[in-house]
Each structure stands twice: as C-alpha cells, then as structure tokens.
Amino acid sequence: MSISVEPSGQACGARVTGVDLSRPLSDDTIKALRGAWLEHHVLAFPEQTLRDDDLERFTQYFGPFGEDPFIAPIAGREHVIAIERRADEQAPLFAEAWHSDWSFQVTPPIGTCLYGITIPPKGGETLFANQHKALDTLPTELRQRIEGLVAIHSAKAGYAPDGMYGENDAASDRSMDIRPSPEAEAVQTHPLIRRHSETGRASLYSCLGYIIGIEGMSDEQAVELMMELYAWQTRDENLYTHEWEEGMLIMWDNRCLLHRATGGYDGHDRLLHRTTIGAGGL
C-alpha cells in the first residue's frame, strides 16, 4: 500500500495512511513523511500498534530527542513521558493554555510526537493554531509594531515552586509526575517573528504563558501588545481541531504552531505517551 496524505481542510493538519510505524521505515518513506510534515505541520497516523521502542525509533527519524524538563519520564525510559489523567481526577487540566512546547529553552524542540493509548469516547481534542497563517494575515499596522521585537520567555508561571504546577499543585490528585524547580525562573529570549529552521518561512513564535515580557517595553505595554497579538494568533481561521482515536500517533511542528489541550471527558481515563524531537543537526 502506498502512503496517502489527506489534508484536514482546516488551517493545518493531515491524516496519513498506508504506513506501518511499528516497522523500520525506508529513507524514501522518511523523506516523504518529512515533506508532508513541513507542508501540513500536523500529521495524524491512525490505526497504529506501537510500543515505546517504536515511538522512540520514529521520533529519531526526524531529529535527536529533545529535553523535557519538569516532567519525569515513565519508568525504564529516558525520553518518553506520560500525558495522563484518571477518570476521577480533580486537578486542573494539564496544558490547557495555548503554548509552543518549551519555548523558554535556548533551542526549543522542533516537534512533538504523541501516541494515543487510552482515548475517551468523547472530549479531549487537541487544538492547533497555524502561526504561519496568523502572521500572513496579520493586519499591516500590527505587523509593523512587532517587527524586530524580542520576547522574553520563562517557565516560571507553570513550573516554578510557586507556579501553577508547583507546591500547591503537589497536594492535588494529579496523576502526571510533574517536577517543579527553581530552574523554571530562568529566562530566554526569542524574536516574536521567527523563521522556520528548514523552510525559512516566517511565523509568529509562541504566546502568552511562556512569554513574560518584551525587551524594551514596560510590563504594561508588553501585556497589552501580547493580548492583542494573542487574539489574532488564536482566531478560528487559524485553527485545526484534532480528534483522537485509540492507536493514533500524531506529530506536530513546534516551530510554527501553538497548541492546547481540551477537557470534556470527565469520568474517563486518558493516557498518551509523548516524545520530543530536538533541534540538533538543523
């Protein structure tokens, strides 16, 4: 069977069939998948039966493993983390705010792989926002205002000891093994408009949440500008809603997307295994 790539018809995303990811892939197949990934930004592979070894092998076709700070890997693995929520869990939903994975790192990961193991019968969609499209359609006046601006990123709001997943959250019934740390207080800068490391195409990069300020601006000015930009970044026209299926693997391009989790599956277990694609070699 040959590989088939069916676009979602939304702002990004495509469904890929005709490939068995439990087996090693040929160089030609990897090249074809990488081309589809760069074009559609999110690829969904349904009806896959994968072990963690398979997930790790697939990840490394596209780059080295990235670093996943503040979340412990699953037992016996260095590079696989569990995105998990029990049916009776009451802790706030993980990753519900729009973000780009680990944008507070010096060299953020280029992508993420996520494999659905236990998928609820309803809810739990993952939303993606195409930041190439957001920039391309940005009003001229707003684009002129952000040209050349450098954003200040930090994980402190989420992963510092007093952050959302910090000491107060530790007393909750959260199933994920999150490890807050003072290291989350560190800051890193990236331009608001950033070029893709492979295609060279410009996009908006990251958003409120990990962005805590803008160089040369007061906090008040920065928040006002980021709120205005955020409203445009997450417009319906820029979105793809991914609906999960058990045994589905998705991979997304962290360089040009925002994403967030959604709930709506209370009373049902949910478990996915995740790996991160690092930027080495690009």
Secondary structure, DSSP 8 states (H G I E B T S, - for coil): ---EEEE-SSSS-EEEES--TTS---HHHHHHHHHHHHHHSEEEE-S----HHHHHHHHHTSSSB---TTB---TT-SS-EEEEE-TT--S--TT-S-B-TTTTSSS--SEEEEEEEE--SS---EEEEEHHHHHHTS-HHHHHHHTT-EEEEESHHHHSTTSTTSHHHHTS---S-B---GGGG-EEEEESEEE-TTT--EEE---BTTEEEETTS-HHHHHHHHHHHHHHHT-GGGEEEE---TT-EEEEETTSEEEEE----TTS-EEEEEEEE--TT-
